[in-house]
Amino acid sequence: MVFRNTIPIQNLKCSNCAIILRSKILEIQNISDVYIDADYSRITFNHKSVNDLSVIENTLTFLGSPPVGEKILIKNNIGYHCKNVSDRFCITSNGKL
């Protein structure tokens, strides 16, 4: 059985951060069809068990974009630190996107 879930998340700064977050989430076993809506700060995905849901939530928290209601422990742990958000794309501290 495959489940589809949507989780509202925090600290999503731009579309580039969403792309990176999506690639990290897709690395998790049993997770597929990941869609991140940067405009509304939410992630939608397929998973195979209830345990996958807690793995996703823990990964989101570790990456700095925890579910709404969770405490943000890390400003941004994806490796990109938004310095200037322009047109929903950020300019990173190292100049790379």
Secondary structure as UniProt FT lines:
FT   STRAND          3..9
FT   HELIX           15..26
FT   TURN            29..30
FT   STRAND          31..37
FT   TURN            38..41
FT   STRAND          42..47
FT   HELIX           50..63
FT   TURN            68..69
FT   STRAND          82..86
FT   TURN            87..88
FT   STRAND          89..92
FT   TURN            93..94
//
